[in-house]
Amino acid sequence: NNQSKAQQEAIQQANAAGAAEAEYKNLISQADALVTQYDYDGAIELLDGYSGTNAKYKEMVDSKKSDLVKEQQKLSEIKDVSTIPNLSFHVLMADASRACNKDVSGEYAGLYNKNFVSVEEFSRILNQLYTGNYVLVDFDSFIYSNVGLDGNATFGTKSIYLPQGKKPVMITETMVNYFEYMVDPDKDGKLDGKGHGFANKLVLQNGEIKAAYVDGSGQSNVGDYDFVPILEKFIEEHPDFSYKGARATLAVTGSQGVFGYRTDTSYVSSRGQEYYDGQVSQAKEVVQALRDKGYTIACYTYKNDAYGKLSAAQIQADLQSWASQVVNVIGQVD
């Protein structure tokens, strides 16, 4: 009986030691992941919350925290946020040979060639930014806001802290709508091989954000055919490209829906209430996934009219259309 009791105690001690080691390794792994994305404050706060009672691991956690404090003090402070560049893209050409071919895209071919980049070019740009020591940031990285007692918001800037030689950059994708003239130029409501070589919508596949695309033969595909899935894959491979989990800004219009989903109420009359409800439901799922990843969703006007050429009343009407047609799908934006 005494031998059995001793064996049980030994097993319990071994299990406790194993649990303490696993807790320590998991904590350090989480802290290292935060440091990789330059979130030293988050990593130090995480280590401060260590509640383990094992003296050896407590000492090792304290030592790790001390090292991080020293590393943080070596970071360079970037105060002048007005110098942060913003690279702005339209949706990407999944097949530039189709998009820039007049026989396929007609009058749009020259405009695509002038104003759009391909998925291959965007991937090379990301690699060039990374090798050039750029780090992706977003507005939340350097802007803070406070709401006063009067309900009004005040805004200010905060510094970004990066290792010596690293430089911040913002990235934006505008008009992430996948317009009908790009994906369904004959307006027959069918996505076939007649499109101009662009993805037709963002979709969720096994919890990941991907792009749906119909190639020139009419074959439907889901993969890295536009900006978001390419950026997500790049950050997965290079987590140090993202500052504290920053993502890009995605700006959408509203007259033909958002992210490839026809969520404007005008589609009720042409395609029916059931179609419209399904589009809104799917769009909301994509929007939530984008927000969960850290993307900022922005207003790019309702019709993409040039505000500089409109009257104040016309601008107000456009924004009212935005509020009534888009906000119910994507939620409030700044």
C-alpha positions in Angstrom: 0.0 0.0 0.0 2.8 2.4 0.8 4.5 1.6 -2.5 1.3 2.2 -4.4 0.7 5.5 -2.6 4.3 6.6 -3.4 3.8 5.7 -7.1 0.6 7.7 -7.2 2.3 10.7 -5.6 5.1 10.4 -8.1 2.6 10.3 -11.0 0.8 13.4 -9.7 4.0 15.3 -9.3 5.1 14.3 -12.8 1.7 15.4 -14.2 1.9 18.7 -12.3 5.4 19.3 -13.6 4.3 18.5 -17.2 1.3 20.9 -16.9 3.6 23.6 -15.5 6.0 23.2 -18.4 3.2 23.2 -21.0 1.7 26.3 -19.4 5.1 28.0 -19.6 5.8 27.0 -23.2 2.4 28.2 -24.3 2.8 31.5 -22.6 6.2 32.1 -24.1 4.9 31.1 -27.5 2.1 33.6 -27.3 4.5 36.3 -26.1 6.9 35.6 -29.0 4.1 35.8 -31.5 3.2 39.3 -30.1 6.8 40.4 -30.3 7.1 39.2 -33.9 4.4 41.8 -34.7 6.1 44.4 -32.5 3.5 44.3 -29.8 5.9 44.5 -26.9 3.3 46.1 -24.5 1.0 43.2 -25.2 3.7 40.6 -24.6 4.9 42.2 -21.4 1.3 42.4 -20.1 0.8 38.8 -21.0 3.8 37.7 -19.0 2.7 39.9 -16.1 -0.4 37.8 -15.9 1.5 34.5 -15.4 -0.1 32.8 -12.4 2.0 29.7 -12.3 3.5 28.6 -8.9 6.5 26.7 -10.2 9.5 28.7 -8.9 11.7 27.7 -11.9 9.2 28.8 -14.5 8.3 31.9 -12.6 12.0 32.9 -12.7 12.2 32.2 -16.4 9.1 34.3 -17.1 10.5 37.2 -15.1 13.8 36.9 -17.1 11.9 36.8 -20.4 10.0 39.9 -19.4 13.2 41.7 -18.4 14.7 40.9 -21.8 11.6 42.3 -23.6 11.7 45.5 -21.7 15.3 46.0 -22.8 14.5 45.2 -26.4 11.5 47.6 -26.3 13.8 50.4 -25.2 15.8 50.0 -28.4 12.9 50.5 -30.7 12.8 53.6 -32.9 9.9 56.0 -32.3 8.0 57.3 -35.4 6.2 60.5 -34.4 5.4 62.1 -37.7 2.6 59.9 -39.0 2.0 62.3 -41.9 5.0 60.7 -43.7 3.4 57.3 -43.7 2.8 56.3 -47.4 -0.5 54.7 -48.5 -0.4 52.4 -51.5 -3.9 52.2 -53.1 -5.0 49.5 -55.4 -8.2 48.6 -57.2 -9.3 44.9 -57.3 -6.6 42.9 -58.9 -6.5 41.3 -62.4 -6.7 37.6 -61.9 -5.9 37.1 -65.6 -4.3 40.2 -67.1 -4.2 38.6 -70.5 -8.0 38.8 -70.6 -8.4 42.1 -68.8 -6.0 44.0 -71.1 -7.3 42.3 -74.3 -9.6 44.5 -76.3 -11.3 41.4 -77.8 -12.4 40.4 -74.3 -12.7 43.7 -72.4 -13.4 46.1 -75.2 -13.1 49.8 -74.2 -12.0 48.9 -70.7 -8.8 47.1 -71.7 -6.7 50.3 -71.9 -8.1 51.5 -68.5 -7.3 48.2 -66.9 -3.8 48.2 -68.2 -3.3 51.8 -66.9 -5.0 51.7 -63.5 -5.0 48.1 -62.3 -2.3 45.6 -61.3 -2.4 41.8 -61.6 -2.3 39.3 -58.8 1.3 38.4 -59.8 2.4 42.1 -59.7 0.7 42.6 -56.3 2.6 39.6 -54.9 5.9 41.0 -56.2 5.0 44.4 -54.7 4.4 42.8 -51.2 7.8 41.0 -51.5 9.5 44.3 -52.5 7.9 46.1 -49.5 9.0 43.3 -47.2 12.6 43.2 -48.4 12.6 47.0 -48.2 11.9 46.8 -44.5 8.3 48.2 -44.7 5.8 47.1 -42.1 2.0 47.2 -42.7 0.2 49.6 -40.3 -3.4 50.9 -40.3 -5.1 54.0 -38.8 -5.6 52.4 -35.4 -1.8 52.0 -35.3 -1.3 55.8 -35.0 -4.7 57.4 -34.5 -6.7 57.5 -31.2 -10.1 59.0 -30.5 -11.9 60.0 -27.4 -15.6 60.8 -27.0 -16.2 63.7 -24.6 -19.2 64.2 -22.3 -20.8 66.2 -25.1 -20.8 63.2 -27.3 -18.3 64.7 -29.8 -15.1 62.7 -30.7 -11.7 64.2 -30.6 -8.8 62.6 -32.5 -5.0 62.6 -32.0 -1.9 60.8 -33.1 0.2 58.3 -31.3 3.7 57.1 -32.0 4.6 53.9 -33.8 7.6 51.9 -32.4 9.6 49.8 -34.8 13.1 48.3 -34.8 15.8 50.5 -36.4 15.4 50.6 -40.1 11.8 49.5 -40.3 9.3 51.8 -42.0 5.5 51.9 -41.8 3.2 51.7 -44.8 -0.5 51.6 -45.3 -2.3 49.6 -48.0 -5.8 50.2 -49.4 -8.0 48.4 -51.9 -10.7 50.6 -53.3 -14.1 49.7 -54.9 -14.0 46.1 -53.7 -17.3 45.6 -55.3 -16.6 43.4 -58.4 -18.9 45.4 -60.6 -21.2 43.7 -63.1 -19.4 45.2 -66.1 -16.3 43.3 -65.0 -17.7 39.9 -64.2 -21.0 39.8 -66.1 -20.5 42.1 -69.1 -23.4 40.6 -71.1 -25.7 41.2 -68.1 -27.4 37.8 -68.3 -27.0 37.2 -64.6 -24.6 34.3 -65.2 -21.0 34.2 -64.3 -19.3 32.5 -67.2 -16.2 32.8 -69.3 -17.2 36.2 -70.7 -15.9 38.1 -67.7 -12.9 40.4 -68.0 -10.5 38.4 -65.9 -11.4 39.5 -62.4 -12.6 37.6 -59.3 -16.3 38.0 -58.8 -16.7 38.0 -55.0 -15.0 37.2 -51.7 -16.0 33.9 -50.1 -15.3 31.9 -47.0 -13.6 28.5 -47.5 -12.9 26.5 -44.4 -12.9 29.7 -42.3 -10.4 31.4 -44.7 -11.3 34.4 -46.9 -10.8 33.6 -50.5 -11.9 34.9 -53.9 -14.3 33.2 -56.3 -13.2 33.4 -59.9 -14.5 32.1 -63.2 -11.8 31.6 -65.8 -12.0 32.0 -69.6 -13.3 28.5 -70.1 -16.1 29.1 -67.7 -14.6 27.0 -64.9 -15.4 28.2 -61.4 -12.5 28.5 -59.0 -11.9 29.5 -55.4 -8.5 30.7 -54.3 -6.0 33.6 -54.1 -7.5 35.6 -57.0 -7.6 39.0 -55.3 -6.0 41.3 -52.8 -7.3 39.9 -49.5 -6.4 36.3 -49.8 -3.0 37.2 -51.2 -2.3 39.6 -48.3 -3.5 37.0 -45.8 -1.2 34.3 -47.2 1.7 36.8 -47.2 1.2 37.8 -43.5 0.9 34.1 -42.6 4.3 33.5 -44.1 5.7 36.8 -42.9 4.0 37.7 -39.6 6.6 40.4 -39.0 5.1 42.3 -41.9 2.1 43.3 -39.8 2.3 45.8 -37.0 0.3 44.5 -34.1 -2.0 42.5 -36.4 -2.7 45.5 -38.8 -4.5 44.9 -42.0 -5.4 46.9 -45.0 -8.4 49.3 -45.6 -11.1 48.1 -48.0 -13.2 50.8 -49.4 -16.5 50.0 -51.1 -19.2 51.8 -53.0 -22.8 50.6 -52.7 -24.9 50.9 -55.8 -24.1 47.3 -56.9 -23.6 45.9 -53.5 -20.4 45.1 -51.6 -17.6 42.4 -52.0 -19.4 40.9 -55.0 -22.8 40.5 -53.3 -25.7 42.3 -54.9 -27.0 43.9 -51.7 -28.6 47.0 -53.1 -32.4 46.9 -52.8 -32.7 47.6 -56.6 -32.0 43.9 -57.1 -35.2 42.9 -55.3 -37.2 44.0 -58.3 -34.9 42.4 -60.9 -34.0 39.2 -59.1 -36.5 38.8 -56.2 -36.6 39.1 -52.4 -35.2 35.6 -51.8 -32.1 36.3 -53.9 -31.6 39.7 -52.2 -31.9 38.2 -48.7 -29.4 35.5 -49.6 -26.9 38.0 -50.9 -27.2 40.2 -47.8 -26.8 37.2 -45.5 -23.6 35.9 -47.3 -22.2 39.5 -47.5 -22.6 39.9 -43.7 -20.6 36.7 -43.1 -17.8 37.9 -45.3 -17.8 41.3 -43.6 -17.6 39.8 -40.1 -14.7 37.6 -41.2 -12.9 40.6 -42.6 -13.4 42.6 -39.4 -12.3 39.6 -37.3 -9.0 39.6 -39.3 -8.5 43.3 -38.6 -9.5 44.9 -41.9 -10.9 48.4 -41.9 -14.0 48.8 -44.1 -14.4 52.3 -45.5 -17.0 54.3 -47.5 -16.0 55.0 -51.1 -19.3 56.9 -51.8 -22.5 55.2 -52.9 -22.2 55.7 -56.7 -18.5 56.5 -57.1 -19.4 60.0 -58.4 -16.7 62.7 -58.2 -17.7 64.7 -55.2 -15.7 67.7 -56.4 -18.2 68.1 -59.3 -21.3 67.7 -57.2 -23.3 70.2 -55.2 -23.6 69.9 -51.4 -27.2 68.6 -51.8 -26.1 65.9 -54.3 -23.3 64.8 -51.9 -25.7 64.6 -49.1 -28.1 62.5 -51.2 -25.3 60.1 -52.1 -24.4 59.6 -48.5 -28.0 59.1 -47.5 -28.2 56.3 -50.1 -25.0 54.9 -48.6 -26.5 55.0 -45.1 -29.8 53.3 -46.2 -28.3 50.7 -48.6 -24.8 49.8 -47.2 -24.7 50.4 -43.5 -27.3 47.6 -42.8 -24.9 45.2 -44.5 -21.4 46.2 -43.3 -22.2 48.2 -40.2 -21.1 51.7 -39.3 -17.8 53.0 -40.6 -15.8 56.1 -39.7 
